Amino acid sequence: CISMQEMWCYKDGELIVDTPVVTGNPNKGNETPAGGVWAIDAKMQDYVLRGEGYASPVDYWMPFDDQIGLHDSSWRSEYGGDIYLTDGSHGCVNTPLDAIATIYNNITVGTIVVVY
């Protein structure tokens, strides 16, 4: 949920993760794609996210919309609230390490992702 900066993960109808996140900064043109349904395209560990002017190593990377996806973000100490409006991501869903590890270990490629 972009407006709540919150993510939930369900497995077999049971809530396994409820965590604050930081999504893309809309004030810099980096909105996280919303209003749609995607599927996890891949699952990778020890990956380096690269873009114009940055290379960020992550432990877990799960893309769902080309170069947009779910990943940990060791450079962050806080999540949720309105952080995304001033210090948001380049479009990805920055997630605390413990939460993203649980998600990674409980989903498969093809798992549905709903962003609203």
Long-range contacts (C-beta under 8 A, 24 or more apart in sequence): 1-116, 2-32, 2-34, 2-84, 2-115, 2-116, 5-79, 5-80, 5-81, 5-82, 5-83, 5-84, 6-80, 7-70, 7-93, 7-95, 7-99, 9-99, 9-102, 9-103, 9-106, 9-107, 11-106, 11-107, 16-102, 16-103, 16-106, 17-99, 17-102, 17-103, 19-79, 19-95, 19-96, 19-99, 20-79, 20-80, 20-81, 20-96, 21-79, 21-80, 21-93, 21-94, 21-95, 22-73, 22-76, 22-79, 22-80, 22-83, 22-84, 22-87, 22-88, 22-89, 22-93, 22-94, 23-84, 23-88, 23-89, 23-91, 23-92, 23-93, 23-94, 24-68, 24-84, 24-88, 24-89, 24-90, 24-91, 24-92, 25-84, 25-85, 25-86, 25-87, 25-88, 25-89, 25-90, 26-84, 26-85, 26-88, 27-85, 27-86, 27-88, 28-88, 30-88, 30-89, 30-90, 30-91, 31-91, 32-68, 32-89, 32-91, 32-92, 32-93, 32-115, 33-65, 33-68, 33-91, 33-115, 34-115, 34-116, 35-115, 35-116, 36-114, 36-115, 37-112, 37-113, 37-114, 38-64, 38-65, 38-112, 38-113, 38-115, 39-64, 39-109, 39-110, 39-111, 39-112, 39-113, 40-64, 40-69, 40-70, 40-107, 40-108, 40-109, 40-110, 40-111, 40-113, 41-69, 41-109, 42-109, 43-104, 43-107, 43-108, 43-109, 45-104, 47-71, 49-92, 51-90, 54-90, 59-97, 59-100, 59-101, 60-100, 60-101, 60-103, 60-104, 62-103, 62-104, 62-107, 64-113, 67-91, 68-92, 69-93, 70-95, 70-100, 70-103, 70-113, 71-95, 71-100, 72-96, 72-97, 72-100, 72-101
